[in-house]
Amino acid sequence: MKEWDWTIDEYNKHIKEDKGMRGTQIHYEATGEYDIIDVCNHYKLNFNRGNVIKYIARAGKKQDELQDLYKAKDYIEREIQYLKELNK
């Protein structure tokens, strides 16, 4: 086992025990047995793609639904630009 594997395991254990570390506002609450970060980790999404999922999932749970959709769009555009630069 690598040292970072242990660190990730301990972090996951800690995060499940310490719900106070997470935000308590409604747009942070998961509606199932999982959190968005768990989905992002499962699919090995990078920062941009993970934020797209996060903002799509939050859309409609805060006062300004469009703001979250624009944020998701911004991260999609950032990822597209990143891939274009990578493939030059």
N, C-alpha and C positions, 0 to 999 in steps of 0.2 A: 504494500500500500504506500502510495506517495504521501508526502506530508500535506499537500494541498487537498488530497482526498479526505483526510482526517479533518481538516479545517472546514471543508464544505459539509461533511457529515455533522460536525459539531454545530455549525451555523444553522443547518436545517433543524436539528434537534432544538436548539435554543429558540429559533424563531417560532416554532410550534408551541413552545412553553411560554414565551413572553409575548402575548398578543398586544401588550401595552406599547410595544415598540412600533407597531403599525399605526397608521392614521385611524382615527375613530369616525371620520366623516363618512356619510353614506356612500360617496363615490369611491371609497376605498374598500368597502365591504364586498366580499365574495358572496355569490348566491348559491354556491355549491360546496363540495368537499375540497375545493382547490382554490388557489389564488392565480391571478394572471401571471405572476412571476413563475409559478410552477409550470404553467403552459409554455411560457417562453423558454424556460430551462429545458423542458422536455423536448421541444423542437429545436433547441440550440440556436435560438434567434439572436442576432446581434442587437446592439443598442437601438439602432434605427427601427428595425422590424419589430422589436419588442415594444417600443413606444407606440407604434401604430396600433398594435393589439390593445395596449393599455388604454389609449385614448378612445378607440372605438368602443371598448367595453364600458368606459365611463360615460360616454355620450348619452345625454338625456337624464343623468343623475345629478347634474348640477344646474345652476340657474341658466347658464348660457350653453345650450347643447351645441350650437354651431362652433363655438370656440374650440371644443374638444375635437370636432370633425376637422376644423382647419389645422389643428395641431397634428392630427393623424396624417393629413395631406402633406404638411410640411415635412414630416419624417419620411413619407413615401418619396417625396421629391429629393430629399437628401440622399436616400438610398439609391435612387435611380442615378443621381449625379455621381455618387461614389462608384457605382458599377461602370458607368461610362468612362470615368477616369481610369479605373482599373483595367479596362479592356482596350485602352488606346494602344 
